[in-house]
Amino acid sequence: MTKNAKYPAIVGAIIAGILVVEGGYVNHPYDPGGETNYGITKSTAVSHGYTGSMVDLPRETAVEIYAESYVYKPNFIDVVNLSEPVGTKLVDMGVNVGTKRSARWYQQSLNNFSRGCMDYPCITIDGNIGSNSLTAHKNLINKRGKILSCKLLLRGLNTYQGAHYMGLTSLSSFNVGWFSNRINNIDESTCEDE
């Protein structure tokens, strides 16, 4: 049994998709994250106890880091269980822009689609996915249906993410890649498969 066989198949699939986009070792001079491998920055790898060269970071270590820090710790797994496409989007965004920022955009989107808190109570935007956020998501599903709520949240998340990238003028050399690989990267048709 491999180290990552302990994760549900969906977690493995989400991480496998991220690994494809992130690729292997990179040390881009304009990237403030510095050395990365499989999209894992050196500082993140070190914080997880990795002491080797980033060039040699094992794939299994990257999978462990992604599962721990980008799926389970921010409670994105709970969103995956409500809506696989939306949860997948949160994990992917968390890898690229940080899990707190992704969680806040999710919470903001939930509030935005409550129509001024008329459809269900709005929630605090604190970047912590807990019972209030998940209840708001369930309320959106109850109000708009599973398919439409999924599509609305994907669109909201893509909007916040795109605006964020456009505001990073000092990193504009990455915009083509970000908009090619990170915006609308979760097909809305997957909302219909749930």
Residue pairs with C-beta under 8 A, 6 or more apart in sequence:
2 60
3 60
3 63
3 64
4 12
4 15
4 60
4 63
4 64
4 67
7 15
7 67
7 71
10 80
10 84
11 67
11 71
11 77
11 80
12 63
14 71
14 80
14 87
14 88
14 91
14 92
15 63
15 66
15 67
15 71
15 91
17 88
17 92
18 39
18 66
18 91
18 92
18 95
19 38
19 39
19 59
19 62
19 63
19 66
21 39
21 92
21 181
21 182
21 185
22 36
22 38
22 39
22 95
23 38
23 39
24 37
24 38
25 35
25 36
25 37
25 54
25 55
25 57
26 35
26 36
26 37
27 34
27 35
27 36
27 54
30 171
30 173
30 174
31 174
32 171
33 41
33 43
34 41
34 42
34 43
35 41
35 42
35 54
36 42
36 54
37 45
37 54
37 55
37 57
37 62
38 57
38 59
38 62
39 62
39 95
40 57
40 61
40 62
40 65
40 66
42 54
44 65
44 69
45 54
45 57
45 61
45 65
48 61
48 64
48 65
48 68
48 69
50 57
50 61
66 91
66 95
69 99
70 76
70 91
70 94
70 95
70 99
71 77
71 80
71 91
73 99
74 90
74 94
74 99
74 100
74 102
74 103
74 129
75 128
75 129
75 130
76 87
76 90
76 91
76 94
76 99
76 102
76 103
76 129
77 87
78 87
78 129
78 134
79 86
79 87
79 90
79 106
79 129
79 134
79 137
80 87
80 88
80 91
81 87
82 134
82 137
82 138
82 141
83 137
83 141
83 146
83 149
83 150
83 153
83 191
83 194
84 190
84 194
85 150
85 154
85 186
85 187
85 188
85 190
85 191
85 194
86 106
86 137
86 150
86 153
86 154
86 157
86 186
88 186
89 153
89 154
89 157
89 158
89 185
89 186
90 99
90 102
90 103
90 106
90 157
92 182
92 185
92 186
93 101
93 102
93 105
93 157
93 161
93 182
94 102
94 103
96 178
96 182
97 161
97 164
99 127
100 127
101 127
101 164
102 157
103 127
103 128
103 129
103 133
104 125
104 126
104 127
105 156
105 157
105 160
105 161
106 129
106 133
106 153
106 157
107 123
107 124
107 125
107 126
107 127
107 129
107 133
107 136
108 125
108 156
108 160
109 152
109 153
109 156
109 157
109 160
110 122
110 123
110 133
110 136
110 137
110 140
110 153
111 117
111 122
111 123
111 125
111 136
112 156
113 119
113 140
113 144
113 149
113 152
113 153
113 156
114 120
114 121
114 122
114 136
114 139
114 140
119 139
119 140
119 143
120 136
120 139
120 140
120 143
121 136
121 139
122 136
123 132
123 133
123 136
124 132
137 149
137 153
140 149
140 152
140 153
141 149
143 149
144 152
146 191
146 194
147 191
147 192
147 194
150 188
150 191
150 194
151 188
151 191
154 186
154 188
154 191
155 188
158 183
158 184
161 182
161 183
162 179
162 183
165 174
165 175
165 178
165 179
165 182
165 183
166 175
168 174
